[in-house]
Amino acid sequence: MLKKDKEKVIDEVWTEERVRSFLDIQAPAGVNHDFHRLLKAYQSMRADDFELFVGMALAANLDLNDKNSAGQTVADIASQHRHGTNYVAIIERNIT
């Protein structure tokens, strides 16, 4: 018998502590750490929570322009997604 898939959680509450925990995510070997953390935050968070994370990331000196092995930034990837516009705007507002 097949096991039922996990139910999708909608409108999950993200505490500041949980958002901050993404700063501690470890990248796999060969993947830029800042890129990986920002990508995981983008993939997991709603735009408001992502904006909070970006502020924390900047305070921790993460590079919002870090790239993957294909030379893409998280903004490049998000710009290809239908709902990525808000995330790209958040990154662009915070790039110095």
Phi and psi in degrees as GROMACS dihedral restraints (atoms count N, CA, C in turn):
[ dihedral_restraints ]
;  ai    aj    ak    al  type     phi  dphi    fc
    3     4     5     6     1   -80.1    20    10
    4     5     6     7     1   143.9    20    10
    6     7     8     9     1   -83.0    20    10
    7     8     9    10     1   137.9    20    10
    9    10    11    12     1   -65.9    20    10
   10    11    12    13     1   136.7    20    10
   12    13    14    15     1   -64.0    20    10
   13    14    15    16     1   156.8    20    10
   15    16    17    18     1   -60.7    20    10
   16    17    18    19     1   144.6    20    10
   18    19    20    21     1   -74.9    20    10
   19    20    21    22     1   142.1    20    10
   21    22    23    24     1   -73.8    20    10
   22    23    24    25     1   131.7    20    10
   24    25    26    27     1   -92.2    20    10
   25    26    27    28     1   126.1    20    10
   27    28    29    30     1  -115.1    20    10
   28    29    30    31     1   141.4    20    10
   30    31    32    33     1    58.6    20    10
   31    32    33    34     1    39.8    20    10
   33    34    35    36     1   -65.3    20    10
   34    35    36    37     1   142.4    20    10
   36    37    38    39     1   -84.8    20    10
   37    38    39    40     1   127.3    20    10
   39    40    41    42     1  -107.6    20    10
   40    41    42    43     1   114.6    20    10
   42    43    44    45     1   -80.0    20    10
   43    44    45    46     1   162.5    20    10
   45    46    47    48     1   -59.8    20    10
   46    47    48    49     1   -37.7    20    10
   48    49    50    51     1   -62.9    20    10
   49    50    51    52     1   -42.4    20    10
   51    52    53    54     1   -66.2    20    10
   52    53    54    55     1   -42.4    20    10
   54    55    56    57     1   -60.8    20    10
   55    56    57    58     1   -45.8    20    10
   57    58    59    60     1   -61.5    20    10
   58    59    60    61     1   -29.7    20    10
   60    61    62    63     1   -61.0    20    10
   61    62    63    64     1   -22.6    20    10
   63    64    65    66     1   -69.4    20    10
   64    65    66    67     1   -16.3    20    10
   66    67    68    69     1   -69.9    20    10
   67    68    69    70     1   -19.9    20    10
   69    70    71    72     1   -97.0    20    10
   70    71    72    73     1    -0.4    20    10
   72    73    74    75     1   -63.7    20    10
   73    74    75    76     1   132.9    20    10
   75    76    77    78     1   -94.7    20    10
   76    77    78    79     1   135.3    20    10
   78    79    80    81     1   -82.0    20    10
   79    80    81    82     1   148.4    20    10
   81    82    83    84     1   -64.3    20    10
   82    83    84    85     1   160.4    20    10
   84    85    86    87     1   -55.4    20    10
   85    86    87    88     1   134.4    20    10
   87    88    89    90     1    86.2    20    10
   88    89    90    91     1     0.1    20    10
   90    91    92    93     1  -110.0    20    10
   91    92    93    94     1   133.1    20    10
   93    94    95    96     1   -61.2    20    10
   94    95    96    97     1   129.5    20    10
   96    97    98    99     1   -61.7    20    10
   97    98    99   100     1   -47.3    20    10
   99   100   101   102     1   -64.4    20    10
  100   101   102   103     1   -42.4    20    10
  102   103   104   105     1   -58.6    20    10
  103   104   105   106     1   -47.9    20    10
  105   106   107   108     1   -62.1    20    10
  106   107   108   109     1   -44.4    20    10
  108   109   110   111     1   -63.5    20    10
  109   110   111   112     1   -44.8    20    10
  111   112   113   114     1   -66.2    20    10
  112   113   114   115     1   -40.0    20    10
  114   115   116   117     1   -63.4    20    10
  115   116   117   118     1   -45.5    20    10
  117   118   119   120     1   -62.7    20    10
  118   119   120   121     1   -39.0    20    10
  120   121   122   123     1   -64.3    20    10
  121   122   123   124     1   -44.8    20    10
  123   124   125   126     1   -59.7    20    10
  124   125   126   127     1   -43.7    20    10
  126   127   128   129     1   -70.9    20    10
  127   128   129   130     1   -23.6    20    10
  129   130   131   132     1  -104.3    20    10
  130   131   132   133     1   -26.7    20    10
  132   133   134   135     1  -106.2    20    10
  133   134   135   136     1   153.8    20    10
  135   136   137   138     1   -73.0    20    10
  136   137   138   139     1   163.5    20    10
  138   139   140   141     1   -57.6    20    10
  139   140   141   142     1   -41.6    20    10
  141   142   143   144     1   -63.3    20    10
  142   143   144   145     1   -42.4    20    10
  144   145   146   147     1   -69.2    20    10
  145   146   147   148     1   -37.3    20    10
  147   148   149   150     1   -63.2    20    10
  148   149   150   151     1   -38.3    20    10
  150   151   152   153     1   -64.1    20    10
  151   152   153   154     1   -40.6    20    10
  153   154   155   156     1   -61.8    20    10
  154   155   156   157     1   -43.6    20    10
  156   157   158   159     1   -61.8    20    10
  157   158   159   160     1   -42.6    20    10
  159   160   161   162     1   -59.5    20    10
  160   161   162   163     1   -41.2    20    10
  162   163   164   165     1   -60.9    20    10
  163   164   165   166     1   -41.9    20    10
  165   166   167   168     1   -66.8    20    10
  166   167   168   169     1   -39.4    20    10
  168   169   170   171     1   -62.9    20    10
  169   170   171   172     1   -41.9    20    10
  171   172   173   174     1   -65.7    20    10
  172   173   174   175     1   -40.5    20    10
  174   175   176   177     1   -63.4    20    10
  175   176   177   178     1   -28.2    20    10
  177   178   179   180     1   -92.5    20    10
  178   179   180   181     1     7.9    20    10
  180   181   182   183     1    65.3    20    10
  181   182   183   184     1    31.6    20    10
  183   184   185   186     1   -75.2    20    10
  184   185   186   187     1   147.0    20    10
  186   187   188   189     1   -91.3    20    10
  187   188   189   190     1   110.9    20    10
  189   190   191   192     1   -71.1    20    10
  190   191   192   193     1   -11.4    20    10
  192   193   194   195     1  -103.9    20    10
  193   194   195   196     1    11.4    20    10
  195   196   197   198     1   -61.1    20    10
  196   197   198   199     1   148.6    20    10
  198   199   200   201     1  -120.1    20    10
  199   200   201   202     1   157.6    20    10
  201   202   203   204     1   -85.6    20    10
  202   203   204   205     1  -176.0    20    10
  204   205   206   207     1   -66.9    20    10
  205   206   207   208     1   -18.2    20    10
  207   208   209   210     1   -90.6    20    10
  208   209   210   211     1     2.2    20    10
  210   211   212   213     1    81.4    20    10
  211   212   213   214     1    17.2    20    10
  213   214   215   216     1   -98.8    20    10
  214   215   216   217     1   141.6    20    10
  216   217   218   219     1   -90.0    20    10
  217   218   219   220     1   169.8    20    10
  219   220   221   222     1   -63.6    20    10
  220   221   222   223     1   -36.5    20    10
  222   223   224   225     1   -61.7    20    10
  223   224   225   226     1   -39.0    20    10
  225   226   227   228     1   -60.5    20    10
  226   227   228   229     1   -44.4    20    10
  228   229   230   231     1   -68.0    20    10
  229   230   231   232     1   -46.4    20    10
  231   232   233   234     1   -62.7    20    10
  232   233   234   235     1   -33.6    20    10
  234   235   236   237     1   -66.2    20    10
  235   236   237   238     1   -15.7    20    10
  237   238   239   240     1   -89.5    20    10
  238   239   240   241     1    -6.2    20    10
  240   241   242   243     1  -102.3    20    10
  241   242   243   244     1   145.1    20    10
  243   244   245   246     1   -57.0    20    10
  244   245   246   247     1   -38.8    20    10
  246   247   248   249     1  -103.3    20    10
  247   248   249   250     1    16.3    20    10
  249   250   251   252     1   -85.3    20    10
  250   251   252   253     1    -9.1    20    10
  252   253   254   255     1   -55.9    20    10
  253   254   255   256     1   -47.2    20    10
  255   256   257   258     1   -62.4    20    10
  256   257   258   259     1   -37.6    20    10
  258   259   260   261     1   -68.6    20    10
  259   260   261   262     1   -41.7    20    10
  261   262   263   264     1   -61.6    20    10
  262   263   264   265     1   -43.5    20    10
  264   265   266   267     1   -61.5    20    10
  265   266   267   268     1   -40.3    20    10
  267   268   269   270     1   -62.4    20    10
  268   269   270   271     1   -46.1    20    10
  270   271   272   273     1   -63.6    20    10
  271   272   273   274     1   -46.8    20    10
  273   274   275   276     1   -63.0    20    10
  274   275   276   277     1   -36.4    20    10
  276   277   278   279     1   -65.0    20    10
  277   278   279   280     1   -25.1    20    10
  279   280   281   282     1  -105.6    20    10
  280   281   282   283     1     0.7    20    10
  282   283   284   285     1   -80.8    20    10
  283   284   285   286     1   130.3    20    10
